[in-house]
Amino acid sequence: MDVTLHLAQDPEADALLGRSPLAALVGMLLDQQVPMEWAFKGPRTIADRLGSDDLDAHEIAAQDPEAFAALLSEKPAVHRYPGSMAKRIQQLCQYLVEHYDGRAELVWKGVDDGRELLRRLQELPGFGKQKAQIFLALLGKQLGVRPEGWREAAGSYGEPESFRSVADITGPESLTKVRAHKQEMKAAAKAAKAARTT
């Protein structure tokens, strides 16, 4: 895996995401309750603070939980909730060590069915159905991982040029479109909630 991603909107952070399957998974894990650029810059920040040019699942899984949480909490913090995210990242890495020899790419390597890949992604700690579908769409649209039926398994996120998620971000223009879609969805959800309470 060696592609150019534009999720963090930061050349060094994006370079790591494009070459490191684990960094891409960790970025996706962090992508909640913070701006997506902040989430996807997280793997680079973690690697820098660990004194490495990549993330290693074995190393992260073996970290002292308090020390790893402190590492994520250093200013600027890796996430709005650095303590709980540190725990989730360690759980993800421990799962990868136990099930995939610590190699994130083995989650999708050699999988020839989109539904099977979605199932594997949903089994990862911290990955619900929506997050798994978005990551599956990212794999298919930008990372060349396209098992049969991947678009269908990714749901609406798999649709070409849908601009619904990080899977469609290839630069500043598409980032603006994805942001606009997310704001529309939030507004619609808010309106629906207001309609139910009246």
Disulfide bonds with the S-S distance in Angstrom:
none
